């Protein structure tokens, strides 16, 4: 069973439009280095409104994840 703080944190991530890289990594179970690599390779679009922190749009992350489908129907 997950601790209450962890469940609340994950719930908060699901209501955000943009996630920081570490938040996206935690929420989707993807390594931070993989996300940074996807940004570098222009697989994912990153936003830097404060010229410091990368923000990723949840819908774009989910679309990117869907490109890795392993099941062919």
C-alpha positions in Angstrom: 0.0 0.0 0.0 1.3 3.4 -0.9 1.9 6.1 1.7 -0.8 8.8 1.7 1.8 11.6 0.8 2.8 9.6 -2.3 -0.8 9.1 -3.4 -1.6 12.8 -2.9 1.6 13.8 -4.9 0.7 11.5 -7.8 -2.9 12.8 -7.8 -1.5 16.4 -7.9 0.6 15.4 -10.9 -2.4 14.1 -12.8 -4.2 17.5 -12.5 -1.2 19.5 -13.9 -1.0 20.5 -17.5 2.8 20.8 -17.3 5.3 18.6 -15.3 8.9 19.2 -14.4 11.2 16.4 -15.7 11.5 14.8 -12.2 7.8 14.9 -11.8 7.2 13.3 -15.2 9.8 10.6 -14.4 8.1 9.8 -11.1 4.6 9.9 -12.5 5.2 7.8 -15.6 8.0 5.6 -14.3 10.5 6.8 -16.9 14.1 7.6 -16.0 15.0 11.3 -15.9 18.0 10.7 -18.3 15.6 9.1 -20.8 13.4 12.2 -20.7 16.4 14.5 -21.1 17.6 12.4 -24.0 14.2 12.6 -25.6 14.3 16.4 -25.2 17.9 16.5 -26.7 16.9 14.3 -29.6 13.8 16.5 -30.2 11.4 13.6 -29.5 9.8 15.7 -26.8 9.2 19.4 -26.8 10.3 21.1 -23.6 9.3 24.5 -22.4 11.6 26.8 -20.3 9.5 29.8 -19.2 12.0 30.8 -16.5 15.1 29.8 -18.7 16.0 27.3 -16.0 13.5 24.5 -15.5 12.3 22.3 -18.3 8.5 21.8 -18.4 6.9 19.0 -20.3 3.3 19.0 -21.4 1.4 15.9 -20.1 -0.4 15.3 -23.3 2.8 15.4 -25.3 4.5 13.0 -22.9 1.6 10.5 -23.3 1.7 10.8 -27.1 5.4 10.2 -27.0 4.9 7.1 -24.8 2.3 5.8 -27.2 4.9 5.7 -30.0 6.6 2.8 -28.2 3.7 0.4 -28.5 4.8 -3.2 -28.6 1.5 -4.8 -29.4 0.4 -4.9 -33.0 -3.3 -5.8 -33.6 
